[in-house]
Amino acid sequence: MGLRMNSIEEELRYLEKWFIIAVLIGVVSGFAAIIFHLAIDYSIQLFLKWLAGYEPPKPGMESSIPIIPENKLLLFLIPPLGGLLSGFLVFKFAPEAEGHGTDAIIESFHYKEGIVRSRVPLIKLIASALTIGSGGSAGKEGPVAQIGGGFGSFLAQLLKLNPRDRRIALIIGLGSGIGAIFKAPFGGAIFASEVLYMMDFEPLSIPPAFIASLVSYVIMGFFEGWDHVFWAPDLASKVYVLYDPPTLTFFALLGILNGAMGILYVKIFYSVRDLFRKLKKVPRTLKPAIGGLVTGLIGVFYPQVLESSYGWLQMLIRGDFTYMPLQTLILLPFLKILATAFSIGSGGSGGVFAPALVIGGSLGALIWHFASSILPGYDVPIAAYVIIGMMSFFGGVGKVPIATMLMVSEMTGDYELFAPSLIATTLSYIITGNFTIYESQVFSRAESPAHGESKVGLLRIIYNKLKVEDPSLLVKVRAKDLMVEAMAKLNCKSKIAQVLDLMKKYPYRVYPVVDDNNRFMGFIALEDIVIRAPRRSNIEIMLLPIERGVTVREDDTLATVLEKMIENEIDKIVVIGEDFELKGIITLKEILKLLVSTKIRVKIR
């Protein structure tokens, strides 16, 4: 009871510490989201409507009909103009504002102690409004994450918070910005915690992120209204058909397709990015304009790829194919990937979330077409497929399945799809594997410099590096080549008093335990012996808690050794022979010695 009370008191102190900071971050993020939203609207009016004569459709309850100019050649010229202005602004004043924003915040969290230069949020806001407003295929998520996160970092530096708290303030700002701009306070807060890792969360950020995200959402709602970003039909009356075996099968197919397309998205995006970085003779300020030319060229023939494309996505949710014939729908995911890669990968400023929703939503519409064609009278609304496509595509490619399902549910108001979406999102997440659109993500907190790389985290980095640089080493080297003698093994029949001298000589955290025939029995922790030493020094080791331990055979490969250590989250493993005889032990130290001997460098970042 006392421990529980202490825990509650600690949580209350934690909330008291962060409440005012979270509210301040939420207020600024909310107003910044409003300004950013208006800046994009005015930019679209200036570049696309007034200069090019193109008015894209809008999402929401009162979605509009697109106005496409007769002279589409103007659409070819406007994106490079926006890219030119954006490129000059970014590379002249804040080069770190290029690209897709969210990744820059993730990088700052892991590698820069949560520090963002104070000028970055303003430059990011203007540059992104220019990129998106001129037709660049990008979204609001990255910019608003960098704007909110940038203020969180600024406030933390102003208050002279330590690096740990500065990082938390940074991602509180990220979450509150997302929560405001997409009117998704719950999903935004979870997104901030989940997006940092491929398979983990940052739990300390969640309570204050909820507060900040709620505050920013309320401010956005008062100024922009409380309607969802997308209008979607009420699917409550169709719940019974969403769980039919054929429909669930099609959702699974959608998840598989989204996983495959997610890998393509990542590969193309970063291939284009790397291509532009290799163009050393081209001034950086001009590269976004070149990317804009490619986007504009696509836009001349398929204006559906320009800007965020949310209005076109809304038309798919409504089932309106007036401007979206099947042949266009088939091409749209591929064209949107290309347009996004050239708009952002060239150095333009914008987010990757909106394009991902459009790609996933259009793939969902294609699967719905397929289902309708083979099942006459199929009455599941297309909205179900489009929305689940949105969830599953970004859930997989962004490695944020939970946050994405929450955010899209909040953006559309269709919470009935949360459960059916689990099938598609899980499959997409599994298929994309280590492919992620956020290259600064690390696997888990164990690999993050923000938490100090653990030994297990370092083992994972070593394993991944060897798979790329010297895969033959993983097969050639055997456990017997790495193992060393276990100098500090304890006999199970020894008494505590008898092993204390050995433990003083070898002060390890755990010790291997063997029987009289040198057969490995497991590991015993130092604290389990020390705690009992003063009072029960005559007790035998075998009567203390002994963990079973993980073992490998002498002929097992280095790959097997590393896989078992990573899977079981241990930094030492026992090598056994026949009849479980203890042959030796392998620790991180032995693996690092191997890397030194082979001259393979392990670089964390």
C-alpha positions as CSV (number, residue, x, y, z in Angstrom):
1,M,0.0,0.0,0.0
2,G,2.8,2.3,0.9
3,L,4.6,1.7,-2.4
4,R,1.4,2.4,-4.3
5,M,0.9,5.7,-2.4
6,N,4.4,6.7,-3.2
7,S,3.8,5.9,-6.9
8,I,0.7,8.0,-7.0
9,E,2.5,10.9,-5.3
10,E,5.3,10.7,-7.8
11,E,2.8,10.7,-10.7
12,L,1.1,13.8,-9.2
13,R,4.4,15.6,-8.8
14,Y,5.3,14.7,-12.4
15,L,2.0,16.2,-13.7
16,E,2.4,19.2,-11.5
17,K,5.8,19.8,-13.0
18,W,4.6,19.5,-16.6
19,F,1.1,20.9,-16.4
20,I,1.9,24.6,-17.0
21,I,4.6,23.7,-19.6
22,A,2.2,21.5,-21.5
23,V,-0.5,24.1,-21.5
24,L,1.9,26.8,-22.8
25,I,3.1,24.5,-25.5
26,G,-0.5,23.6,-26.4
27,V,-1.5,27.2,-26.6
28,V,1.3,28.1,-29.0
29,S,0.9,25.0,-31.0
30,G,-2.8,25.6,-31.4
31,F,-2.3,29.2,-32.7
32,A,0.6,28.1,-34.8
33,A,-1.6,25.4,-36.4
34,I,-4.2,28.0,-37.2
35,I,-1.7,30.4,-38.8
36,F,-0.2,27.5,-40.8
37,H,-3.6,26.4,-42.0
38,L,-4.4,29.9,-43.1
39,A,-1.0,30.4,-44.7
40,I,-1.6,27.3,-46.9
41,D,-5.1,28.4,-47.9
42,Y,-3.8,31.8,-48.9
43,S,-0.9,30.3,-50.7
44,I,-3.2,27.9,-52.7
45,Q,-5.4,30.9,-53.6
46,L,-2.4,32.8,-54.8
47,F,-0.4,30.2,-56.7
48,L,-2.9,27.6,-57.9
49,K,-6.2,29.5,-58.2
50,W,-5.1,33.0,-59.3
51,L,-2.0,32.3,-61.2
52,A,-2.8,28.8,-62.6
53,G,-6.6,28.9,-62.6
54,Y,-6.8,25.6,-60.7
55,E,-9.0,25.2,-57.7
56,P,-8.5,21.8,-56.0
57,P,-11.5,20.2,-54.3
58,K,-11.7,20.5,-50.5
59,P,-12.3,17.9,-47.9
60,G,-15.1,18.0,-45.3
61,M,-18.9,18.1,-45.2
62,E,-19.2,20.8,-47.8
63,S,-16.6,19.4,-50.2
64,S,-16.2,21.3,-53.4
65,I,-15.9,20.4,-57.1
66,P,-12.5,21.0,-58.6
67,I,-12.0,23.7,-61.2
68,I,-9.4,22.5,-63.7
69,P,-7.9,25.2,-66.1
70,E,-8.1,24.8,-69.8
71,N,-4.4,25.7,-70.2
72,K,-2.9,23.1,-67.9
73,L,0.7,24.2,-68.9
74,L,0.5,26.7,-66.1
75,L,0.4,23.8,-63.6
76,F,3.8,22.9,-64.9
77,L,5.3,26.3,-64.0
78,I,3.7,26.9,-60.6
79,P,5.3,24.1,-58.5
80,P,8.9,25.0,-59.5
81,L,8.1,28.7,-58.6
82,G,7.1,27.6,-55.1
83,G,10.1,25.3,-54.9
84,L,12.4,28.2,-55.8
85,L,11.0,30.5,-53.1
86,S,11.0,27.7,-50.5
87,G,14.5,26.6,-51.4
88,F,15.9,30.1,-51.1
89,L,14.2,30.6,-47.8
90,V,15.2,27.3,-46.3
91,F,18.9,27.0,-47.4
92,K,19.5,30.7,-46.8
93,F,18.2,30.9,-43.2
94,A,17.6,27.4,-41.8
95,P,18.8,24.4,-43.8
96,E,17.5,22.0,-41.2
97,A,13.9,23.0,-42.2
98,E,14.2,21.1,-45.5
99,G,12.4,17.8,-45.9
100,H,9.6,16.4,-43.9
101,G,9.9,18.0,-40.5
102,T,8.9,15.1,-38.3
103,D,12.1,13.2,-39.1
104,A,14.1,16.3,-38.0
105,I,12.3,16.3,-34.7
106,I,13.0,12.6,-34.2
107,E,16.6,13.2,-35.0
108,S,16.7,16.1,-32.5
109,F,15.2,13.8,-29.8
110,H,17.7,11.0,-30.3
111,Y,20.9,12.8,-31.3
112,K,20.7,16.5,-30.4
113,E,19.4,16.5,-26.9
114,G,16.1,18.0,-28.0
115,I,17.6,21.2,-29.3
116,V,16.0,23.0,-32.3
117,R,17.2,26.4,-33.4
118,S,14.6,29.1,-32.6
119,R,14.3,30.3,-36.2
120,V,13.4,26.9,-37.6
121,P,9.7,26.9,-36.7
122,L,9.0,30.2,-38.5
123,I,11.1,29.3,-41.6
124,K,9.4,25.9,-41.7
125,L,5.9,27.5,-41.6
126,I,6.6,29.8,-44.5
127,A,8.5,27.4,-46.6
128,S,6.0,24.6,-46.2
129,A,3.1,26.9,-47.0
130,L,4.9,27.9,-50.2
131,T,5.7,24.3,-51.2
132,I,2.1,23.0,-50.5
133,G,0.4,26.1,-51.8
134,S,2.2,26.0,-55.1
135,G,1.2,22.4,-55.7
136,G,4.0,20.5,-54.1
137,S,2.9,17.0,-53.1
138,A,3.3,17.3,-49.3
139,G,1.2,17.5,-46.2
140,K,0.9,19.5,-43.0
141,E,2.0,16.9,-40.5
142,G,5.8,17.3,-40.8
143,P,5.8,21.1,-40.8
144,V,3.4,21.4,-37.8
145,A,5.4,18.8,-35.9
146,Q,8.6,20.8,-36.4
147,I,6.8,24.1,-35.5
148,G,5.3,22.7,-32.3
149,G,8.4,20.7,-31.4
150,G,10.5,23.8,-32.1
151,F,8.6,25.9,-29.6
152,G,8.7,23.1,-27.1
153,S,12.5,23.0,-27.5
154,F,12.7,26.8,-27.3
155,L,10.6,26.9,-24.1
156,A,12.7,24.1,-22.5
157,Q,15.9,26.1,-23.3
158,L,14.4,29.3,-21.9
159,L,13.5,27.4,-18.7
160,K,17.0,25.8,-18.6
161,L,15.5,22.3,-18.4
162,N,17.9,19.4,-18.5
163,P,18.4,17.4,-21.7
164,R,15.9,14.7,-20.6
165,D,13.1,17.2,-20.0
166,R,14.1,19.2,-23.1
167,R,13.4,16.1,-25.2
168,I,10.0,15.6,-23.5
169,A,9.1,19.2,-24.2
170,L,10.1,18.7,-27.8
171,I,7.8,15.8,-28.4
172,I,5.0,17.3,-26.4
173,G,5.1,20.1,-29.0
174,L,5.2,17.6,-31.8
175,G,2.0,15.9,-30.5
176,S,0.1,19.1,-29.8
177,G,0.8,20.4,-33.3
178,I,-0.4,17.2,-34.9
179,G,-3.5,17.1,-32.6
180,A,-4.5,20.6,-33.6
181,I,-3.9,20.5,-37.4
182,F,-5.7,17.2,-37.8
183,K,-8.3,17.7,-35.0
184,A,-7.0,14.5,-33.5
185,P,-5.9,15.2,-29.9
186,F,-5.9,11.6,-28.8
187,G,-4.0,10.3,-31.8
188,G,-1.6,13.3,-31.9
189,A,-0.5,12.6,-28.3
190,I,0.1,8.9,-29.0
191,F,1.8,9.7,-32.3
192,A,4.4,11.8,-30.5
193,S,5.3,8.9,-28.2
194,E,5.1,6.2,-30.9
195,V,6.8,7.9,-33.9
196,L,10.2,8.0,-32.2
197,Y,10.7,4.2,-32.4
198,M,10.0,1.4,-34.8
199,M,8.7,-0.8,-32.0
200,D,8.4,1.1,-28.8
201,F,6.9,4.1,-27.1
202,E,8.2,7.0,-25.0
203,P,5.9,6.6,-22.0
204,L,7.0,9.7,-20.0
205,S,5.8,12.0,-22.8
206,I,2.2,10.7,-22.9
207,P,0.5,12.4,-19.9
208,P,1.8,16.0,-20.7
209,A,1.3,15.3,-24.4
210,F,-2.4,14.6,-23.8
211,I,-2.7,18.0,-22.0
212,A,-0.9,19.9,-24.7
213,S,-2.8,18.2,-27.5
214,L,-6.2,18.8,-25.9
215,V,-5.4,22.5,-25.4
216,S,-4.2,23.0,-29.0
217,Y,-7.2,21.1,-30.3
218,V,-9.7,23.3,-28.4
219,I,-8.0,26.4,-29.8
220,M,-8.1,25.1,-33.3
221,G,-11.7,24.0,-32.9
222,F,-12.8,27.5,-31.7
223,F,-11.3,29.2,-34.7
224,E,-11.8,26.6,-37.4
225,G,-14.9,24.7,-36.3
226,W,-15.4,21.3,-34.8
227,D,-16.1,19.3,-38.0
228,H,-13.9,16.4,-38.8
229,V,-11.2,16.9,-41.4
230,F,-13.0,14.4,-43.7
231,W,-16.7,13.7,-44.0
232,A,-17.5,10.0,-43.9
233,P,-20.9,8.2,-43.9
234,D,-22.2,6.7,-40.7
235,L,-21.2,3.1,-40.9
236,A,-22.9,2.0,-37.7
237,S,-25.7,0.4,-39.7
238,K,-23.1,-1.5,-41.7
239,V,-21.1,-3.0,-38.9
240,Y,-22.5,-6.5,-39.4
241,V,-21.1,-6.7,-43.0
242,L,-17.7,-5.4,-42.0
243,Y,-17.0,-8.6,-40.2
244,D,-18.2,-11.0,-43.0
245,P,-15.4,-13.4,-44.0
246,P,-15.2,-12.1,-47.6
247,T,-14.9,-8.5,-46.4
248,L,-12.2,-9.4,-43.8
249,T,-10.4,-11.3,-46.5
250,F,-10.4,-8.2,-48.7
251,F,-9.1,-6.1,-45.8
252,A,-6.3,-8.5,-45.4
253,L,-5.5,-8.2,-49.1
254,L,-5.5,-4.5,-48.7
255,G,-3.0,-4.8,-45.9
256,I,-0.7,-6.9,-47.9
257,L,-0.9,-4.5,-50.9
258,N,-0.2,-1.5,-48.6
259,G,2.8,-3.2,-47.1
260,A,4.3,-3.9,-50.5
261,M,3.5,-0.3,-51.7
262,G,4.9,1.0,-48.5
263,I,8.3,-0.5,-49.2
264,L,8.2,1.0,-52.7
265,Y,7.3,4.4,-51.2
266,V,10.3,4.4,-48.9
267,K,12.7,3.2,-51.5
268,I,11.6,5.7,-54.1
269,F,11.5,8.6,-51.6
270,Y,15.0,8.1,-50.3
271,S,16.4,7.2,-53.7
272,V,15.2,10.5,-55.1
273,R,16.5,12.3,-51.9
274,D,19.9,10.7,-52.3
275,L,20.0,11.5,-56.0
276,F,19.5,15.2,-55.3
277,R,22.2,15.2,-52.6
278,K,24.6,13.8,-55.2
279,L,24.0,16.8,-57.5
280,K,26.9,18.8,-56.0
281,K,27.2,21.2,-58.9
282,V,23.6,22.3,-58.5
283,P,23.0,25.0,-55.9
284,R,20.9,23.7,-53.0
285,T,18.5,26.6,-53.4
286,L,17.6,25.5,-56.9
287,K,17.1,21.8,-56.2
288,P,13.5,22.2,-54.8
289,A,12.6,24.1,-58.1
290,I,13.9,21.1,-60.1
291,G,11.8,18.8,-58.0
292,G,8.9,21.1,-58.6
293,L,9.3,20.8,-62.3
294,V,8.8,17.0,-62.1
295,T,5.8,17.4,-59.9
296,G,4.4,20.1,-62.2
297,L,4.9,17.8,-65.2
298,I,2.9,15.1,-63.5
299,G,0.3,17.6,-62.4
300,V,-0.3,18.8,-66.0
301,F,-1.7,15.3,-66.8
302,Y,-2.9,14.3,-63.3
303,P,-3.7,17.3,-61.1
304,Q,-4.9,14.9,-58.5
305,V,-1.3,14.6,-57.2
306,L,-0.9,18.4,-56.5
307,E,-0.8,19.8,-53.0
308,S,-2.1,17.6,-50.2
309,S,-4.8,15.9,-52.4
310,Y,-7.2,15.8,-49.4
311,G,-10.1,17.0,-51.6
312,W,-9.6,14.1,-54.0
313,L,-9.3,11.7,-51.1
314,Q,-12.7,13.1,-49.9
315,M,-14.2,12.3,-53.3
316,L,-13.1,8.7,-53.0
317,I,-14.6,8.5,-49.5
318,R,-17.9,9.7,-51.0
319,G,-17.6,7.3,-53.8
320,D,-17.5,10.1,-56.4
321,F,-15.5,8.9,-59.4
322,T,-16.5,11.8,-61.7
323,Y,-12.9,12.9,-62.0
324,M,-11.3,9.6,-60.9
325,P,-11.9,7.0,-63.6
326,L,-10.5,3.5,-62.9
327,Q,-7.3,4.1,-65.1
328,T,-6.5,7.2,-63.1
329,L,-7.2,5.5,-59.8
330,I,-4.7,2.7,-60.8
331,L,-2.0,5.2,-61.6
332,L,-2.6,7.6,-58.6
333,P,-0.7,5.7,-55.9
334,F,2.4,5.5,-58.1
335,L,2.2,9.1,-59.3
336,K,1.6,10.4,-55.8
337,I,4.8,8.5,-54.6
338,L,6.8,10.1,-57.4
339,A,5.4,13.6,-56.9
340,T,6.0,13.4,-53.1
341,A,9.6,12.1,-53.6
342,F,10.5,15.0,-55.9
343,S,8.6,17.6,-54.0
344,I,10.2,16.8,-50.6
345,G,13.2,14.7,-51.5
346,S,14.6,17.6,-53.6
347,G,14.8,19.8,-50.5
348,G,11.2,21.1,-50.5
349,S,9.4,21.5,-47.2
350,G,6.4,19.5,-46.3
351,G,5.1,16.3,-44.6
352,V,4.8,12.7,-45.7
353,F,1.6,11.9,-43.8
354,A,-0.9,13.4,-46.2
355,P,0.6,11.8,-49.3
356,A,0.6,8.5,-47.5
357,L,-3.1,8.8,-46.6
358,V,-3.9,9.5,-50.3
359,I,-1.8,6.5,-51.5
360,G,-3.4,4.2,-49.0
361,G,-6.9,5.5,-49.6
362,S,-6.6,5.1,-53.3
363,L,-5.3,1.5,-52.9
364,G,-8.3,0.9,-50.7
365,A,-10.6,2.2,-53.4
366,L,-9.0,-0.2,-55.9
367,I,-9.6,-3.2,-53.6
368,W,-13.2,-2.1,-53.2
369,H,-13.5,-2.0,-57.1
370,F,-12.1,-5.5,-57.2
371,A,-14.4,-6.8,-54.5
372,S,-17.5,-5.2,-56.2
373,S,-16.5,-6.7,-59.5
374,I,-16.4,-10.3,-58.3
375,L,-19.2,-10.1,-55.7
376,P,-22.4,-8.9,-57.4
377,G,-24.6,-6.8,-55.1
378,Y,-21.6,-6.1,-52.7
379,D,-23.0,-3.5,-50.3
380,V,-20.0,-2.5,-48.2
381,P,-19.5,1.3,-48.7
382,I,-16.3,2.3,-50.4
383,A,-15.6,4.6,-47.5
384,A,-14.7,1.6,-45.3
385,Y,-12.0,0.5,-47.8
386,V,-10.6,4.0,-48.3
387,I,-10.4,4.8,-44.6
388,I,-8.9,1.4,-43.7
389,G,-6.4,1.9,-46.6
390,M,-5.4,5.3,-45.1
391,M,-4.9,3.7,-41.7
392,S,-3.0,0.6,-42.8
393,F,-0.7,2.3,-45.3
394,F,0.8,4.9,-42.9
395,G,0.5,2.6,-39.9
396,G,3.0,0.3,-41.7
397,V,5.2,2.7,-43.5
398,G,5.5,5.2,-40.5
399,K,5.8,2.4,-37.9
400,V,2.9,4.1,-36.0
401,P,0.0,1.6,-36.3
402,I,-1.8,2.6,-33.1
403,A,-1.5,6.3,-33.5
404,T,-2.5,6.2,-37.1
405,M,-5.7,4.2,-36.4
406,L,-6.6,6.7,-33.7
407,M,-5.8,9.7,-35.8
408,V,-7.7,8.6,-38.9
409,S,-10.6,7.6,-36.8
410,E,-10.7,11.1,-35.3
411,M,-10.2,12.7,-38.7
412,T,-13.1,10.9,-40.2
413,G,-15.3,10.3,-37.2
414,D,-15.7,6.6,-38.2
415,Y,-14.7,4.7,-35.0
416,E,-16.6,1.6,-36.2
417,L,-13.6,0.8,-38.5
418,F,-11.1,0.7,-35.7
419,A,-11.4,-3.1,-35.1
420,P,-11.6,-4.2,-38.8
421,S,-8.6,-2.0,-39.5
422,L,-6.4,-4.1,-37.2
423,I,-6.1,-6.9,-39.9
424,A,-4.9,-4.6,-42.6
425,T,-2.7,-2.4,-40.4
426,T,-1.0,-5.4,-38.8
427,L,-0.2,-7.0,-42.1
428,S,1.1,-3.8,-43.5
429,Y,3.2,-3.2,-40.4
430,I,4.7,-6.7,-40.6
431,I,5.4,-6.6,-44.4
432,T,7.1,-3.2,-44.3
433,G,9.5,-4.7,-41.7
434,N,12.4,-2.3,-41.2
435,F,11.4,0.0,-44.0
436,T,10.2,3.2,-42.5
437,I,9.6,6.7,-44.0
438,Y,11.3,8.2,-40.9
439,E,14.9,7.3,-41.2
440,S,15.9,8.8,-37.8
441,Q,13.6,6.3,-36.0
442,V,15.5,3.7,-33.9
443,F,14.2,0.3,-33.1
444,S,13.4,0.9,-29.4
445,R,14.5,2.9,-26.4
446,A,17.4,0.5,-26.0
447,E,19.0,1.9,-29.2
448,S,18.3,5.5,-28.4
449,P,21.2,7.8,-27.3
450,A,18.4,9.7,-25.4
451,H,18.4,6.7,-23.0
452,G,22.1,5.8,-23.4
453,E,22.6,2.9,-25.8
454,S,22.2,-0.3,-23.9
455,K,24.3,-3.3,-24.6
456,V,21.4,-5.1,-26.2
457,G,20.8,-2.0,-28.4
458,L,24.4,-2.1,-29.5
459,L,24.1,-5.8,-30.3
460,R,21.2,-5.0,-32.6
461,I,23.2,-2.3,-34.4
462,I,26.1,-4.6,-34.8
463,Y,23.9,-7.4,-36.2
464,N,22.2,-5.0,-38.7
465,K,25.6,-3.6,-39.8
466,L,27.1,-7.0,-40.4
467,K,24.1,-8.1,-42.5
468,V,24.9,-5.2,-44.8
469,E,28.7,-5.0,-44.8
470,D,29.9,-8.5,-44.1
471,P,27.2,-11.1,-44.1
472,S,29.7,-13.9,-44.6
473,L,31.1,-13.2,-41.2
474,L,27.7,-14.1,-39.6
475,V,28.0,-17.6,-41.1
476,K,31.7,-18.3,-40.9
477,V,32.3,-17.4,-37.2
478,R,31.1,-20.0,-34.8
479,A,30.3,-19.8,-31.1
480,K,33.4,-21.8,-30.2
481,D,35.5,-19.2,-32.0
482,L,34.1,-16.4,-29.8
483,M,33.6,-18.0,-26.4
484,V,35.9,-17.5,-23.4
485,E,36.2,-19.5,-20.2
486,A,33.6,-18.8,-17.6
487,M,35.9,-17.8,-14.8
488,A,33.2,-17.0,-12.3
489,K,30.9,-20.0,-12.4
490,L,29.3,-21.2,-9.2
491,N,28.6,-24.7,-8.1
492,C,25.0,-25.2,-7.2
493,K,26.0,-27.0,-4.0
494,S,28.3,-24.2,-2.8
495,K,27.1,-22.2,0.2
496,I,26.8,-18.4,0.0
497,A,29.7,-17.9,2.4
498,Q,31.9,-20.0,0.1
499,V,31.4,-17.9,-3.1
500,L,31.7,-14.4,-1.6
501,D,35.5,-14.2,-2.3
502,L,35.0,-15.3,-5.9
503,M,32.3,-12.6,-6.3
504,K,34.6,-10.0,-4.9
505,K,37.2,-11.0,-7.5
506,Y,34.7,-11.0,-10.4
507,P,32.0,-8.4,-9.6
508,Y,29.5,-9.3,-12.3
509,R,25.7,-8.8,-12.4
510,V,24.9,-12.5,-13.0
511,Y,26.9,-15.7,-12.6
512,P,26.5,-19.1,-14.4
513,V,25.5,-21.9,-12.1
514,V,26.7,-25.5,-12.7
515,D,26.3,-28.9,-11.0
516,D,29.0,-31.3,-10.0
517,N,29.4,-32.5,-13.6
518,N,29.8,-29.0,-15.0
519,R,26.3,-29.0,-16.5
520,F,24.8,-25.6,-16.9
521,M,21.8,-25.0,-14.8
522,G,21.2,-21.2,-15.3
523,F,22.1,-17.8,-14.0
524,I,21.9,-16.3,-10.6
525,A,21.8,-12.6,-10.0
526,L,24.3,-10.8,-7.7
527,E,21.6,-9.1,-5.7
528,D,19.9,-12.5,-4.9
529,I,23.1,-13.6,-3.2
530,V,24.1,-10.3,-1.6
531,I,20.6,-9.7,0.0
532,R,20.7,-13.1,1.7
533,A,24.4,-13.2,2.5
534,P,24.4,-11.6,6.0
535,R,21.5,-13.7,7.4
536,R,21.6,-17.0,5.5
537,S,25.3,-17.5,4.6
538,N,25.0,-21.3,5.0
539,I,22.2,-21.7,2.4
540,E,23.2,-23.5,-0.8
541,I,23.1,-21.7,-4.2
542,M,20.7,-24.2,-5.6
543,L,18.0,-23.0,-3.1
544,L,18.2,-19.4,-4.4
545,P,16.3,-18.1,-7.5
546,I,18.1,-19.4,-10.6
547,E,17.1,-18.1,-14.0
548,R,17.1,-20.8,-16.8
549,G,19.3,-18.8,-19.1
550,V,19.8,-18.9,-22.9
551,T,22.3,-21.2,-24.5
552,V,23.9,-21.9,-27.9
553,R,25.9,-24.9,-29.2
554,E,29.6,-24.7,-30.1
555,D,28.9,-25.0,-33.8
556,D,26.1,-22.3,-33.9
557,T,26.9,-19.4,-36.1
558,L,27.5,-15.8,-35.0
559,A,24.1,-15.0,-36.6
560,T,22.4,-17.5,-34.2
561,V,24.3,-16.1,-31.3
562,L,23.3,-12.5,-32.0
563,E,19.7,-13.4,-32.9
564,K,19.3,-15.2,-29.6
565,M,20.9,-12.4,-27.5
566,I,18.7,-9.8,-29.2
567,E,15.5,-11.8,-29.1
568,N,15.9,-12.5,-25.3
569,E,17.4,-9.0,-24.6
570,I,20.5,-10.3,-22.9
571,D,24.2,-9.3,-23.2
572,K,25.7,-12.6,-22.4
573,I,25.0,-16.2,-23.6
574,V,26.3,-19.6,-22.5
575,V,27.9,-22.1,-24.9
576,I,27.1,-25.7,-24.1
577,G,28.3,-29.0,-25.3
578,E,26.7,-32.5,-25.2
579,D,24.6,-33.1,-22.1
580,F,24.5,-29.4,-21.3
581,E,28.2,-29.2,-20.3
582,L,29.3,-25.6,-19.8
583,K,32.0,-24.9,-22.5
584,G,32.3,-21.2,-22.3
585,I,30.5,-17.8,-22.3
586,I,30.1,-15.1,-24.9
587,T,29.5,-11.4,-24.0
588,L,29.3,-8.2,-25.9
589,K,33.0,-7.8,-25.2
590,E,33.9,-10.8,-27.2
591,I,31.8,-9.6,-30.2
592,L,33.4,-6.2,-30.1
593,K,36.8,-7.8,-30.1
594,L,35.8,-9.7,-33.3
595,L,34.7,-6.4,-34.9
596,V,38.1,-4.8,-34.0
597,S,40.0,-7.7,-35.5
598,T,37.9,-7.5,-38.7
599,K,38.2,-3.6,-38.8
600,I,34.4,-3.2,-39.1
601,R,33.3,0.1,-37.6
602,V,30.1,0.4,-35.7
603,K,28.7,3.9,-36.0
604,I,25.6,4.7,-34.0
605,R,24.7,7.8,-36.1
